[in-house]
Amino acid sequence: MRPVTIPADAIPAGTSGGLGIELASLVAARLCHDLVSPLGAIGNGVELLEMAGEYPGLAKSPELSLIGESVKAARARVRFYRTAFGHATRDQRTAVTEVAQLAQDYARGTRLAVEIEGSGDLSRVEARMLLLALMCMDSAMPWGGRVLVCRSMSGWRVVGEASRTRSQPGLWGWLAPLGAPLSPPEPSEVHFAVLGVLAQQHHRPILWEVDATGGEISF
């Protein structure tokens, strides 16, 4: 399958160079929106089967439990991706507790422990950047670890601690101000590129470091 790209000469005059990422975020939002309803319907069907008396023992069967847990996990991931990759206007706000819940759901069933400190609300752009930064830390710590997200005097810090990390200099380069052309990331690592371009688009410089036992992203 060939990737779909937008030629530079196809961008209307006067349009921001961020058109590509805006279209990508709209596509992500559309996909997540359309997937939520069928996943919800499957979840409702599982709940009805659990309450049905016509099938003794079905509610406690490992097969139905597996379906139910898989649906919950899929719905949680869709909600997470909808916020991380979906479209958001500059004036949209979201609660810190909502972002914390998305992060906890993302980490459930993995080797990653996530803690988010803070209260009140934050811009939707900040929420997107936090969730994308969490995904970057997850990629850097595939063997597990702990991630702490907290407010600082100047913005946000995402700090990761682990017994060991995976070196990915080519990917972390996306978080620096875009200069020399970078190699396109793999689909499983696209969050590095999205975070870097999003930060540049909204004029939010990123500071980052990663070593053998953890890393930090701040903006």
N, C-alpha and C positions, 0 to 999 in steps of 0.2 A: 504494500500500500504506500502510495506517495504522499508525503506531508503536504497539506494545503498552506500556501503562503500568500501574502499580499504584496505584489510588486510595489516598489516605491512610487512609480509613476501612476499607480492606480489610486493613490490617496488623494482626495480632493484638496485643492489649494486652500490654505488657511487652516487645515485640520491638524491637530496635534499628532506628533509622531507616535503617541501612545494608542493610536487607533487599533493596532493589532491586539494589544493586551486587553483593550476594552471589549473588542469583539469576542475574544477568547473567554472573558469573564461572563459575557452575556450568554454564550453557548453553554458554559458550565452551569450557570443559574437555570437555564432552560432545561438541561438534562436532569439536574437535581430536582427541579420542580415537578417534572413529569414522572420521575421515579418514586417520589414520596407517596403518591396515591396508591399505586399497585402494591407497594410494600406495606402500606397501612392496611389495605384490604386483606393481604395474606395474614398479617398479625391478628386482625379481627377474626378471621376464619379459624386460626389456631385457638384463640380464646373461646370461640363458640364450641369447638370440638372438645376442649377441656371441660366445658360445662355440660356437654351432652350426656344424658344418661343411657343412651342406646348402645354405647360402646364401653362396657365395663373395663376398667384398667387402662383405657386409652390415654386419659389425662396424665397418668404417671409413667407412660411408656417412654423409653429412651429415644425412640424415633421422633415422637412429637416434641419432646424437650429439645432435641437437636434442631428441629425446624424452628421452634420458637426462639431459641437463643440466636440462631443464625439471622432470623428476621430482625431481632433487636439490634444485633451488631451492624447489619446492613443499613438500617434506618439511622443509627447513630453516625455511621460513616458518611451517609448522604448529607445529613445535617451539617456535619463538620466541613465537608467539601463545599457545600453551598455557601458557607460563610467565608472559607479560606480562598476559594477560587471564583466565587460569584461576584456579580456587579454590585457596587455600592456607591452612592452619591457622597459628596464631601460632607453634607450636613447630617447624614444618618448617624445615630448613636445606638449603642447597645450596652447592656449592663455587664459589669465585670463578672458577676455571678453566672451569667449566661455563657460567657467565654470559658469560665472555669469548668462548667458542666460539659461543654463541648470537648474540652481538653481531657477531662476525666473519662468521658465515653470513648474518646480516641485511644487512650492508653489501656482501657480495660481489656484484659486477656493477653496483654503483652508483657514484656520485661521492663517496661518503662513506667516509672512512678512520676506523676506530675502534681505539682503544688502551685497554685496561683494565689498570691497575696494581693490584697487591695479591695477597695469598695467603690461604690459610685458607678459611673459609666465612663465610656471612652468612645472615640469616633469609630465608625465601622472600618475605616482604613487602618486604624491602629489594631483593631481586632483581627483583621485579615493578616496583617504583618506578624502579629503574635502567633497565630495558628500556623502560618507558614514557617516562622522561625522554629516553632516546636517540631515541625516535620523535618527541618534541617538537622536539629539536634538528634532526632530519632534516627536519621540516616547516618549520623556520625557515631551513634552508640548502638549498633545492631545487636550487641550482646547484653544490652540492658543498662540501666542507670537511673539517675534521678534528675529531674528538671525542675528548677524553681523559676517562676515568673513573678517579677515584682516591679512596682513603680520606683523610679529613681527621681532625683531632683529635676532632671532634664528630660525624662521620658520613661522608657521601659527597658528592663534587663531580662534576658532569658539565659539562665546559667545551667549548664549541664555538668554532672559529675558521674564518672564511670570508672571501672577498673581498667578499661582500655577503650580506645576509639579507633575508628577507621580513617586513614588518611585519604582525603579527596581534594587536593589542592585545586584541581580544575573546576570543581563545582563551587567551592568557596569563593573563587574568583568572581563569580556572578554577583556577590554581595558588595564588591568594591565598585567605585564609580566606573561606569562603562567606558573603556578606552579601546584597547586592542580587541579585535574580534575573538570571541570565545567559541569553543566547540559546543554545538547544541547538546543539551543534557538528554539522557535517556528518559522515557516516559515516567519511570518510577522515581526520577530525581528532578522533575520539572519544577518543583517548588523552589529550588534554589534560584532558577532564572526568573520565576514569577516574583519572588520576593525582591530580588535585585532591581528589576524593572519597575515594580510598584513603588519602591523607595525613591528611585530617581524621578518617577513621574510626579510624586507628591512632595518632592523636595525634603525628604527625610533621610539624611545620610546615615548609613549603618556602620557601626564599629563592630568588629568581630575578631575572635581569636580561638584557636583550637590547638590542643596539645594531646599528649598521650593519655591523659586521665580526665578530659572534659573540654569544655569550651564555653564561650559566651557570645551572645549577639545582643547589641544594644542599639537603640535608636531614639 
